[in-house]
């Protein structure tokens, strides 16, 4: 299939089933419903796999809520549950939950049949056929997983063909081909999927990749090139071991590299990724394609210069497609072009001599591993040009932090606002928490608006040096604007306090 051909591919997202098998990840009922609603209603995926049958009472309650919402919004046949060949117990569980689609798990390799089930191939195929017909009689739609299919194609291909020859005329909507152990590569994926598609042209096939060799996205691309019509993904690549194929990367490859059509709303993907990051507790790497914090940030000055000259360093992955914006990093790799891009965004104009001074200062800070944000740039410009720092209305005069075993930490702070000094004391769950509580007491007294703290990240360099500089990055929200401030100090709390004082002065100008 060439890039110019148009081909519609279904996306099944299994974040809530296979993705929840990530070590340490467990979604609450409310979180599951929230993710399912976003996937179907906002992102517009074709299908979602939300649970495994008979896992727990809590899982059943979660599925009940999702099914109720899906039914009232016309999505019920898009909600799927993993079921098992267990004499109809899973089918009854799914029916009682209000769902309509079972993804029946069968064995896709002879070794699994013989060594795990300890049954003959004929016995297993007969039990699967009975389960399919039972589900059909109960009014359920059936998709069929062939677990360990990739190893089956390598070691027992005759078993797979025998299996499909016997069930292909039964009421099965889709046959799902998992690379359960992530052993395939793009060449074997294409060969095996093409063989399935050509041998059974009337059947619909899905491909389910795992990322053990970091080849999941490449394997998805090969499967689609071979004619597979459905792809399984998870948000942020969650899943067992090395995870599954990440939704965002898969979609970018399908849309841009293969010219494939999907129903997905690209501009919603980043928002969903951050939602799942928050619910799962699994951080998105900064360099994760499409969704990482740094992937739309140009660091080298020559790149920023090229972007100013006919977008020489742009590719098809424009950040606006995914609800994001391009940024230009400020650090030791910065050139004048990076800095000018940031100044233009702040409507600040300075001459070339001043630009050289500002560039030199930012490079010096970068050499010290100090990160510079666009919000801090006006302060640097003012300092470098020997101007006063504008209306720096808020200054830290003094503070005392106490930490005693068995007693909550206490902070006493003295702060200057518009030339007036204020003092307060508060206890908190930690030293920084006590500091902010004392600070917000002062703000409450002055009836000043209080920003919302969205995220707090501390980076401590490796090596065990107790005097190493700690870098604190705090994300704030104020008047619907989200921004970050930084602090750098050997003491973690002091670094956070520095970042907080920077924030207080910034919001005075908003």
C-alpha positions in Angstrom: 0.0 0.0 0.0 1.5 3.3 -1.0 1.4 6.5 1.0 -1.1 8.1 -1.4 -3.7 5.3 -1.1 -6.6 5.9 1.3 -7.5 3.1 3.6 -9.8 3.2 6.6 -8.4 1.5 9.8 -10.4 0.9 13.0 -8.8 1.8 16.3 -9.6 -0.2 19.4 -8.1 1.3 22.5 -7.4 -1.1 25.3 -6.0 1.3 28.0 -8.7 0.2 30.4 -8.1 -3.5 30.0 -4.6 -4.3 28.8 -3.2 -0.9 29.8 -4.3 -1.5 33.3 -2.0 -4.5 33.5 0.9 -2.0 33.8 2.6 -2.7 37.1 1.2 -0.4 39.8 -1.7 0.9 37.7 -5.3 0.5 38.8 -8.0 2.9 37.7 -11.0 3.7 39.9 -14.5 3.4 38.6 -14.8 7.1 38.1 -11.4 7.2 36.3 -12.4 4.4 34.0 -15.7 6.1 33.1 -13.8 9.4 32.5 -11.3 7.8 30.2 -13.9 5.8 28.3 -16.0 8.9 27.8 -13.1 10.8 26.5 -12.0 8.0 24.2 -15.4 7.6 22.6 -17.0 11.1 22.9 -14.0 13.4 22.3 -11.3 11.5 20.7 -13.7 9.4 18.6 -12.0 6.0 18.7 -14.0 3.3 17.0 -14.0 0.8 20.0 -12.8 0.5 23.6 -11.9 -2.6 25.5 -12.7 -1.7 29.1 -12.3 -4.8 31.3 -11.7 -8.5 31.7 -14.8 -10.5 32.8 -15.0 -12.0 36.3 -12.0 -10.0 37.7 -13.7 -8.5 40.7 -16.9 -7.0 42.1 -15.3 -3.5 41.7 -14.6 -4.2 38.0 -18.2 -5.3 37.5 -19.5 -2.0 39.0 -17.1 0.0 36.8 -18.4 -1.8 33.7 -22.0 -1.3 34.7 -21.4 2.5 34.9 -19.6 2.6 31.5 -22.3 0.4 29.9 -25.1 2.6 31.2 -23.4 5.8 29.9 -22.6 4.1 26.6 -26.1 2.9 26.1 -27.6 6.4 26.7 -25.2 7.9 24.2 -25.3 5.4 21.4 -21.9 3.8 22.0 -22.9 0.4 23.6 -21.6 -1.7 20.6 -18.3 0.1 20.8 -17.6 -1.1 24.4 -15.9 -4.5 24.5 -15.0 -6.9 27.3 -12.4 -9.7 27.3 -14.1 -13.0 28.0 -12.9 -16.6 28.4 -13.8 -20.1 27.3 -15.2 -21.1 30.7 -18.5 -22.7 30.0 -20.4 -19.5 29.7 -19.5 -17.8 33.0 -17.8 -14.9 31.3 -20.6 -14.5 28.9 -23.2 -14.3 31.7 -20.9 -11.7 33.5 -20.8 -9.6 30.4 -24.5 -9.9 29.7 -25.4 -8.9 33.3 -23.1 -5.9 33.1 -25.2 -4.5 30.2 -22.5 -4.9 27.6 -23.0 -6.4 24.1 -19.6 -7.3 22.8 -17.3 -10.1 24.0 -13.6 -10.4 22.9 -13.3 -14.1 23.4 -9.8 -15.3 24.3 -8.8 -18.5 22.5 -5.4 -20.0 22.0 -3.4 -19.0 19.0 -0.6 -21.5 19.3 -0.6 -25.3 19.7 1.9 -25.0 22.6 -0.6 -23.0 24.6 -3.3 -25.5 24.0 -1.2 -28.5 24.9 1.0 -27.1 27.7 -1.3 -24.6 29.4 -4.8 -26.0 28.8 -3.5 -29.6 28.7 -6.1 -30.4 26.0 -6.0 -31.6 22.5 -6.3 -29.1 19.6 -9.7 -30.7 18.7 -11.0 -30.3 22.3 -10.1 -26.6 22.4 -11.5 -25.8 19.0 -14.8 -27.5 20.0 -15.0 -25.6 23.2 -14.4 -22.3 21.4 -17.1 -23.1 18.8 -19.6 -23.8 21.6 -18.7 -20.5 23.4 -19.2 -18.5 20.1 -22.6 -20.1 19.5 -23.6 -19.6 23.1 -22.7 -15.9 23.0 -24.6 -15.5 19.7 -27.7 -17.1 21.3 -27.4 -14.7 24.3 -27.4 -11.7 21.8 -23.7 -10.9 22.2 -21.4 -9.9 19.4 -18.2 -11.9 19.3 -14.7 -10.9 18.4 -12.1 -13.7 18.7 -8.6 -13.2 20.2 -5.9 -15.8 19.1 -3.6 -15.5 22.1 0.1 -16.0 21.3 -0.8 -15.9 17.5 2.7 -14.6 16.6 4.4 -17.7 18.1 1.7 -19.8 16.6 2.5 -18.6 13.1 6.2 -19.3 13.8 5.9 -22.7 15.4 2.4 -24.2 14.6 1.0 -22.5 11.5 -1.0 -25.6 10.6 -2.9 -25.3 14.0 -3.9 -21.7 13.2 -5.2 -22.6 9.8 -7.1 -25.6 11.2 -8.6 -23.4 13.9 -9.8 -20.7 11.4 -11.0 -23.2 8.9 -13.4 -24.6 11.5 -14.7 -21.3 13.0 -14.6 -18.9 10.0 -18.3 -19.5 9.1 -19.5 -18.9 12.7 -20.8 -15.5 13.9 -17.5 -13.8 14.6 -17.1 -10.1 13.8 -13.3 -9.9 13.9 -10.4 -12.1 14.4 -7.7 -10.5 16.6 -4.1 -11.3 16.1 -1.9 -10.6 19.2 1.8 -10.5 19.3 1.3 -11.5 22.9 5.0 -11.6 23.9 6.2 -8.8 21.6 8.5 -11.1 19.5 7.7 -9.9 16.0 9.5 -7.5 13.8 8.2 -5.4 10.9 9.3 -8.1 8.4 7.6 -11.1 10.2 4.6 -9.0 11.0 4.0 -8.1 7.4 4.6 -11.7 6.2 2.3 -13.3 8.8 -0.5 -10.7 8.5 -0.4 -10.8 4.7 -0.7 -14.6 4.8 -3.8 -14.3 7.0 -5.4 -11.7 4.9 -4.8 -13.5 1.6 -5.8 -16.9 2.9 -9.0 -15.5 4.5 -10.0 -12.5 2.4 -13.6 -12.4 3.7 -12.6 -12.1 7.4 -11.8 -8.9 9.3 -8.5 -8.9 11.2 -7.2 -6.8 14.1 -3.5 -6.6 15.1 -2.5 -6.3 18.7 1.1 -5.3 19.3 3.4 -5.4 22.4 6.5 -3.3 22.6 9.1 -5.7 24.1 11.7 -4.9 21.3 10.5 -1.3 21.0 9.0 -2.3 17.6 5.3 -2.0 18.4 4.6 1.0 16.2 6.7 -0.3 13.3 4.9 -3.6 13.5 1.5 -1.8 13.5 2.7 0.0 10.3 3.6 -3.4 8.7 0.3 -5.0 9.7 -1.7 -2.2 8.1 0.4 -2.4 5.0 -0.4 -6.1 4.9 -4.1 -5.3 4.9 -5.2 -5.6 8.5 -8.2 -3.5 9.2 -8.1 -2.9 12.9 -5.3 -1.8 15.3 -5.2 -2.0 19.1 -3.5 0.7 21.1 -3.2 2.1 24.6 -2.9 5.7 25.8 0.8 6.5 26.5 1.7 2.9 25.6 0.6 1.5 28.9 0.6 -2.3 29.2 2.4 -5.3 30.6 6.2 -5.4 30.6 7.3 -2.8 27.9 3.7 -1.9 27.2 1.5 -1.8 24.1 1.5 0.3 20.9 1.0 4.0 22.0 -2.1 5.5 20.5 -0.5 8.9 19.6 2.5 7.5 17.8 0.4 4.9 16.0 -2.0 7.6 14.7 0.8 9.9 13.6 2.4 7.0 11.6 -0.9 5.9 10.1 -2.0 9.4 9.1 1.4 10.7 7.9 3.4 7.7 6.7 0.6 5.5 5.2 -2.0 8.1 4.4 -4.5 6.0 6.3 -7.8 7.4 7.4 -9.1 7.1 11.0 -11.9 8.7 13.0 -9.5 10.2 15.6 -9.6 13.9 16.5 -5.9 14.6 16.7 -6.2 17.9 18.6 -7.7 15.9 21.6 -4.8 13.4 22.0 -2.5 15.5 24.2 -5.3 16.3 26.6 -6.2 12.6 26.9 -2.5 11.6 27.4 -2.2 14.1 30.3 -5.4 12.8 31.8 -4.2 9.2 31.7 -0.8 10.3 33.1 -2.5 11.8 36.1 -4.8 8.8 36.7 -2.2 6.2 36.2 0.7 7.9 38.0 3.0 6.8 35.1 5.0 9.8 33.9 5.3 10.6 30.2 9.0 10.8 29.2 9.9 14.3 28.1 11.1 13.0 24.7 8.0 10.8 24.1 6.9 11.5 20.5 3.9 13.8 20.1 3.1 14.1 23.8 6.5 14.6 25.6 7.1 18.0 27.1 10.2 18.6 24.9 9.2 17.2 21.5 8.0 20.5 20.1 10.9 22.5 21.6 13.8 23.6 19.5 17.0 23.9 21.5 19.7 24.7 18.9 19.9 28.3 17.8 20.5 27.3 14.1 17.1 25.6 14.2 15.2 28.6 15.4 17.0 30.7 12.8 15.9 28.2 10.1 12.3 28.3 11.4 12.4 32.1 10.9 13.4 31.5 7.3 10.6 29.6 5.6 10.1 27.0 8.4 13.2 25.1 7.4 13.2 22.8 10.5 9.4 22.0 10.5 8.0 18.6 9.5 4.5 17.2 9.2 4.2 16.8 13.0 3.0 20.4 13.6 2.3 20.9 17.3 -1.0 22.7 16.5 -2.4 19.4 15.1 -2.2 17.9 18.6 -3.4 20.9 20.6 0.2 22.1 21.4 2.5 24.9 20.5 6.1 25.2 19.3 8.6 26.5 21.9 12.2 27.6 21.7 14.4 26.5 24.6 16.6 29.0 26.5 19.9 27.6 27.6 23.5 27.1 26.6 22.6 25.9 23.1 20.5 29.1 22.5 21.4 31.5 19.8 20.0 34.9 19.1 17.2 33.4 17.0 15.9 31.3 20.0 15.9 34.3 22.2 14.3 36.6 19.7 11.5 34.1 19.1 10.7 34.2 22.8 11.0 37.9 23.1 8.6 38.4 20.1 6.1 36.2 21.9 6.4 38.6 24.9 6.2 41.7 22.6 9.7 42.8 23.8 12.0 44.5 21.3 15.7 45.1 22.0 18.6 46.2 19.8 21.4 44.0 18.6 23.9 45.1 21.2 21.4 44.3 24.0 20.6 41.0 22.3 24.2 39.9 22.5 24.3 40.7 26.2 21.1 38.8 26.9 22.3 35.8 24.8 25.6 35.7 26.7 23.8 35.7 30.1 21.4 32.9 29.1 24.4 30.8 27.9 26.1 31.4 31.2 23.0 30.2 33.1 22.8 27.2 30.8 26.4 26.3 31.6 25.3 26.2 35.2 22.4 23.9 34.3 19.9 26.6 35.1 16.8 26.4 33.0 15.4 29.6 31.7 11.7 29.9 31.0 10.0 32.5 28.7 8.3 33.9 31.9 11.8 34.6 33.4 13.1 36.3 30.2 11.9 39.8 31.1 13.7 39.6 34.4 16.9 38.6 32.7 16.6 41.4 30.1 16.0 43.9 32.9 19.0 42.7 34.9 21.4 42.5 31.9 20.5 46.0 30.7 21.0 47.4 34.2 17.4 48.4 34.4 15.4 47.9 37.6 13.3 44.7 37.6 10.2 46.6 36.9 7.5 46.4 39.6 9.1 43.6 41.6 6.4 44.1 44.2 7.0 41.0 46.3 10.2 40.1 48.1 11.1 37.4 50.7 12.4 39.1 53.8 12.9 36.1 56.1 11.5 32.7 56.8 12.0 30.0 59.5 11.2 26.3 58.8 11.1 23.8 61.7 11.0 20.0 61.3 10.7 18.0 64.5 10.0 14.2 64.7 6.4 13.5 65.7 5.2 17.1 65.1 3.9 18.7 61.9 6.4 21.0 60.2 5.9 24.7 60.9 6.8 27.7 58.8 7.1 31.4 59.9 7.5 33.7 57.0 8.0 37.5 56.6 7.3 38.9 53.2 7.3 42.4 51.7 4.5 43.4 49.4 4.4 46.9 47.9 6.8 48.0 50.6 4.7 46.7 53.4 6.0 43.7 55.5 3.7 40.9 56.6 4.3 37.9 58.8 2.4 34.7 59.3 2.9 31.2 60.8 1.3 27.9 59.7 1.7 24.2 60.1 1.6 21.8 57.1 2.2 18.3 55.8 5.7 19.2 54.8 8.0 22.2 55.0 7.0 23.6 51.7 3.4 23.0 52.4 3.7 24.9 55.7 5.4 27.7 53.8 2.6 28.1 51.3 -0.1 27.9 53.9 1.5 30.8 55.8 1.9 32.6 52.5 -1.8 32.1 51.5 -2.8 33.4 55.0 -1.2 36.7 54.1 -2.9 36.7 50.7 -6.3 35.9 52.3 -5.8 38.9 54.6 -5.0 41.1 51.6 -7.8 39.6 49.6 -5.4 38.8 46.8 -6.2 35.9 44.4 -4.3 32.7 45.0 -2.9 30.7 42.0 -3.5 26.9 41.7 -0.5 24.6 42.0 -0.8 22.0 39.3 2.5 20.1 39.4 5.7 20.1 41.4 8.8 18.3 40.0 12.2 18.1 41.7 15.3 17.0 39.8 18.3 15.9 41.8 21.4 15.1 39.8 22.8 11.5 40.3 26.0 10.8 42.0 25.1 11.2 45.7 26.6 14.7 46.2 24.8 16.3 49.1 25.7 19.8 47.9 24.3 19.2 44.4 21.9 21.8 43.1 18.3 20.8 43.2 16.1 22.0 40.4 12.5 22.6 41.3 9.9 23.1 38.6 6.4 24.2 39.7 3.5 24.4 37.3 0.8 27.0 38.2 -2.6 28.0 36.9 -3.7 31.6 37.2 -6.5 33.4 35.4 -6.8 30.4 33.0 -3.1 30.6 32.1 -0.8 27.7 32.8 2.9 28.4 33.3 6.0 27.1 35.0 8.6 28.7 37.3 11.9 27.3 38.5 14.2 27.5 41.5 17.8 26.2 41.8 19.5 25.6 45.2 21.2 22.9 47.2 18.2 22.7 49.4 15.0 21.4 47.9 12.6 23.6 49.9 14.6 26.7 49.1 14.5 25.9 45.4 10.7 25.6 45.6 10.5 28.9 47.6 12.5 30.6 44.9 10.2 29.3 42.2 7.2 30.5 44.3 8.5 34.0 44.7 9.1 34.2 41.0 5.5 33.1 40.4 4.2 35.8 42.8 5.9 38.5 40.9 4.8 37.2 37.5 1.1 37.1 38.4 1.2 40.7 39.5 1.6 41.6 35.8 -1.2 39.2 34.6 
